[in-house]
Amino acid sequence: MTQSNPLLLPPAPALIEANVTAALAEDVGDGDITARLIAADSRASGRVITREAGVLCGRAWVEETFRQVDSDMSLDWRVADGDVLEPDTVLFHFGGPARSLLTAERCALNFLQLLSGTATTCARYASLVADTGVRLLDTRKTIPGLRVAQKYAVSCGGCHNHRIGLFDAFLIKENHIAACGGIAAAVTRAREIAPGKPAEVEVENLEELNQALQAGADRVMLDNFSLEDMRTAVATTAGRAELEASGNVTETTLRPIAETGVDFISIGALTKDCKALDLSMRLL
């Protein structure tokens, strides 16, 4: 089933454009009245720095924000997505019409601080298990409308992507199993509906694991298994399917889970609990 991969390129330009268009629409509305305090012909320049350590992500969203607000603005980047940042690092210099710069400021920084915060969280988690071989996965617990953006940030931070949505892989959970009449029936139906799509089954105990293996699941998600049961699951599976641990994953529990030998650990906190990176934009 393996589909987790670092996305080394930003999402499609059309998606970034749509993200920015929506963000500017809610922020600017029918016009930035505060920017009108400044003379229309006034020009300005400045820079953006980070006040704290982190990992950069979101350049393309910043560039698109400035482009949509006013094409007569310039950006001079000093860092790239995925770069490790120290406090007071200059991220980019900018210049152009003062009104436009101030209108674009918050929208651009919102994207950059959120995505850099996501990448920074992922880098911290990844560092805790870097020597184990386990791959850390994101989930669908993302900000609505920004899923692909956040999943790109996950890859910039050194973690990996689970399925993008409900369309590119089966994740057969408890309610699906109950509605289908059992694990075997659910997996069989999945093969009939979309034979080329990976089929993952969530299980809650070792008996259900055996059922999923017998049904031919590509990956089995071990939901809130104890460490002892995870180790048993790894030995029982013996490579017949990929194993993913999920539930009660924190920075404290992460490494013990990784050391059980599972292939993947999925962590909702990578995208839903991240803290925005502290950035500052100043006119010079």
PyMOL commands that set and color helices and strands:
alter all, ss='L'
color gray80, all
select helices_A, chain A and resi 13-28+35-37+59-69+98-128+147-156+174-180+183-193+206-215+227-237+254-258+269-272
alter helices_A, ss='H'
color red, helices_A
select strands_A, chain A and resi 43-50+54-55+74-77+84-85+90-97+135-137+170-172+199-203+219-223+242-246+264-266+279-283
alter strands_A, ss='S'
color yellow, strands_A
deselect
rebuild
show_as cartoon
